[in-house]
Amino acid sequence: MDFIPYGRQTIDEEDIAAVVETLGSDFLTTGPKVNEFEEKVAEYCGAKYAVAVCNGTAALHLASLALLEPGERVLTTPNSFLATSNAILYAGARPIFVDIQRNGNIDLDLCEEALKKDASIKAIYAVHFSGNPVEQEKLARLQEKYGIKILEDCAHSIGARYRGIKAGSCTHSDASIFSFHPVKHLTTGEGGMVTTNDPALYERVRILRNHGMVKTPEMKPWEYEMRELGFNYRITDFQCALGISQLRKLDRFVARRRELARRYDEALEDLAVVEPLYPYHEGSSYHLYVVWADFRHLPLDKEALFVEMRKRGIGLQMHYLPINRQPYYRSLGYGNETTPVMDRYAEGCFSLPLFPGMSDGEQEYVLNALREVLGG
Ligand SMILES: Cc1ncc(COP(=O)(O)O)c(C=O)c1O
């Protein structure tokens, strides 16, 4: 059996042909494939606008510059990849880390408590962790009642929905972002996207993606104007060709992830010491399959578990270490927040392999190895 990582891309001949065809076209970058990919992702998510960029972190950066003012305070989750809160810092704003719920998502009730106490909080950055959307009715309430800005980090959740609301539709948020890193549901190698229903935010992100530069029909053919300090966060046409080809298969990829997640849930019923992060549900697009383990009642600790599984050719992973306890964040004065659920989560949780190309046999192999190592 080959090594089984926690996540892996699925690339087929159609994807390769799409990239090769674009390599032979007139545009390698800033061409028609970028627009087409943006239109297709916007349509898929049910958002009005989309801007494709070179990675999810760039999407977060640009959306944050458009949404936040320096000095503003922003509620966010410690249970995410570093990029979510880093983007708040890039914009000169200040993240405030809020504890999570047992399902790994930010606790929006705690967010409301914080909002009641502190009028200087201007935004929430929520991650639909592992593909499981946060409660949309709560987002709607907080947005309306407190007039705050909301960003949905959908890096894990393309294809997910909450009672009919699709991730990335920005139904109750100002902007959403996606990542198209190879472990995600669809890949462009590196890549990202901002979706929004706000025309002004859309324009601002487009301009920031390209050096803050504007060119209008009234200008002379050689003229351009730099109106603010932007970046080169463009994505190439051949990456977008790959994205378009992958998007056609996205629903199939998500369906397979759900099938594997459901089977993990069923199999884990026999293993009393390990349980799913949340009971199976169709709304999650299952970027990750995370389990809670009670290491106090296990014959080995987490490190030994990772080592033993790796010896059997299986890559477990930890999503995530609390961002606020990272050395850099400690150097900024973070790290002493009271986040009991996140602390327990960080001790007990880990991710099992899950990707659309995973065979039934590979999943069975992972489960058998887990039973063997945990003595279940
Ligand atoms: C929740 C979350 N947000 C943002 C990002 C950043 O995306 P990228 O790696 O494409 O920059 C990631 C990537 O791992 C992520 O998991």
The ligand as an SDF file (V2000), in Angstrom:
LIG
                    3D

 16 16  0  0  0  0  0  0  0  0999 V2000
   -9.0740   28.0220    6.8150 C   0  0  0  0  0  0  0  0  0  0  0  0
   -8.0000   28.4780    5.8690 C   0  0  0  0  0  0  0  0  0  0  0  0
   -7.9380   29.7750    5.5220 N   0  0  0  0  0  0  0  0  0  0  0  0
   -7.0090   30.2280    4.6750 C   0  0  0  0  0  0  0  0  0  0  0  0
   -6.0750   29.3950    4.1050 C   0  0  0  0  0  0  0  0  0  0  0  0
   -5.0150   29.9560    3.2150 C   0  0  0  0  0  0  0  0  0  0  0  0
   -5.0850   29.4590    1.9090 O   0  0  0  0  0  0  0  0  0  0  0  0
   -3.7640   29.3260    0.9920 P   0  0  0  0  0  0  0  0  0  0  0  0
   -2.9730   28.1820    1.5160 O   0  0  0  0  0  0  0  0  0  0  0  0
   -4.3550   29.0570   -0.3740 O   0  0  0  0  0  0  0  0  0  0  0  0
   -3.0500   30.6130    1.0470 O   0  0  0  0  0  0  0  0  0  0  0  0
   -6.1160   28.0390    4.4120 C   0  0  0  0  0  0  0  0  0  0  0  0
   -5.1270   27.1080    3.8140 C   0  0  0  0  0  0  0  0  0  0  0  0
   -4.7270   26.1290    4.3200 O   0  0  0  0  0  0  0  0  0  0  0  0
   -7.0950   27.5570    5.3200 C   0  0  0  0  0  0  0  0  0  0  0  0
   -7.1720   26.2590    5.6580 O   0  0  0  0  0  0  0  0  0  0  0  0
  1  2  1  0
  2  3  1  0
  2 15  2  0
  3  4  2  0
  4  5  1  0
  5  6  1  0
  5 12  2  0
  6  7  1  0
  7  8  1  0
  8  9  2  0
  8 10  1  0
  8 11  1  0
 12 13  1  0
 12 15  1  0
 13 14  2  0
 15 16  1  0
M  END
$$$$
